[in-house]
Amino acid sequence: MKLRAKDMWRAYSDMKEAGYKGADKYFHARGNYDAAQRGPGGVWAAEVISDAREDIQRVTDLFKPGDSGHGREDSEADQFANRWGRSGKDPNYFRPPGLPDKY
């Protein structure tokens, strides 16, 4: 699971480094896609990590509603991007115009 989790962490780190507005769904899809490319274990790890991340955000939203920038709609959109990437579909579908090629 270590390498699979690393795929997810790399996408998260790249998202934070890029700081690019509107790129969140791309990085969700990319992290899940990269992990899923490692086989069924990667798909499983990506699903567990993605679900946990969204669950944590939902709990956080209970204590600070509207403060996190997340909500039900955003969480559902994140999960759509997560499933997209895990299914092997191209994460570039979510790539916003102008995001540097580095990512």
C-alpha positions in Angstrom: 0.0 0.0 0.0 3.0 2.3 0.5 3.5 3.1 -3.2 -0.2 3.5 -3.8 -0.5 5.9 -0.9 2.5 7.8 -2.3 0.7 8.3 -5.5 -2.2 9.9 -3.7 0.2 12.0 -1.6 2.1 13.2 -4.6 -1.1 14.5 -6.3 -2.1 16.2 -3.0 1.4 17.8 -2.7 1.3 18.9 -6.3 -2.1 20.5 -5.8 -0.9 22.4 -2.8 2.3 23.5 -4.6 0.4 24.6 -7.7 -2.1 26.6 -5.7 -4.1 26.8 -9.0 -7.7 27.8 -8.6 -10.1 25.2 -10.2 -7.5 22.4 -10.3 -8.8 20.4 -7.3 -10.8 17.9 -9.3 -7.9 17.3 -11.7 -5.6 16.4 -8.8 -8.3 14.1 -7.3 -8.7 12.3 -10.5 -4.9 12.1 -11.1 -4.1 10.7 -7.7 -6.7 8.0 -8.0 -5.6 7.3 -11.6 -2.0 6.9 -10.7 -2.7 4.6 -7.7 -5.1 2.5 -9.8 -2.4 2.0 -12.5 -0.7 -0.3 -9.9 -3.5 -2.8 -10.1 -6.5 -3.9 -7.9 -4.6 -3.0 -4.7 -4.1 0.5 -6.0 -7.8 0.8 -6.8 -8.6 -0.4 -3.3 -6.1 2.0 -1.6 -7.2 4.9 -3.7 -10.9 4.3 -2.7 -10.0 3.9 1.0 -7.9 7.1 1.1 -10.4 9.1 -1.0 -13.4 8.0 1.1 -11.5 8.8 4.3 -10.5 12.2 3.1 -14.1 13.1 2.2 -15.4 11.7 5.5 -13.0 13.8 7.4 -14.0 16.9 5.5 -17.7 16.2 6.3 -16.9 15.9 10.0 -14.9 19.1 9.9 -17.8 20.9 8.1 -20.1 20.0 11.1 -17.9 22.0 13.4 -17.1 24.9 11.0 -19.8 25.0 8.5 -18.9 27.0 5.4 -15.4 27.5 6.7 -13.6 24.7 4.9 -14.7 25.6 1.4 -16.3 22.2 1.2 -19.9 21.0 1.3 -22.1 18.2 0.1 -21.9 19.3 -3.6 -18.2 19.8 -3.5 -17.7 16.4 -1.8 -19.9 14.7 -4.4 -17.9 16.4 -7.2 -14.6 15.3 -5.6 -15.9 11.7 -5.4 -16.9 11.8 -9.0 -13.4 12.8 -10.0 -12.0 10.1 -7.7 -14.1 7.4 -9.3 -13.2 8.8 -12.8 -9.5 8.4 -12.1 -9.8 5.0 -10.4 -11.7 3.7 -13.4 -8.7 4.4 -15.6 -10.3 7.4 -17.4 -7.9 10.3 -18.3 -7.6 12.7 -15.4 -6.9 15.5 -18.0 -10.7 15.7 -18.5 -10.6 17.8 -15.3 -7.4 19.7 -16.2 -8.1 23.5 -16.0 -6.8 25.7 -18.8 -3.5 27.2 -18.0 -2.4 24.7 -15.4 1.4 24.4 -15.8 2.6 21.3 -17.8 4.7 20.3 -14.8 1.5 18.9 -13.3 
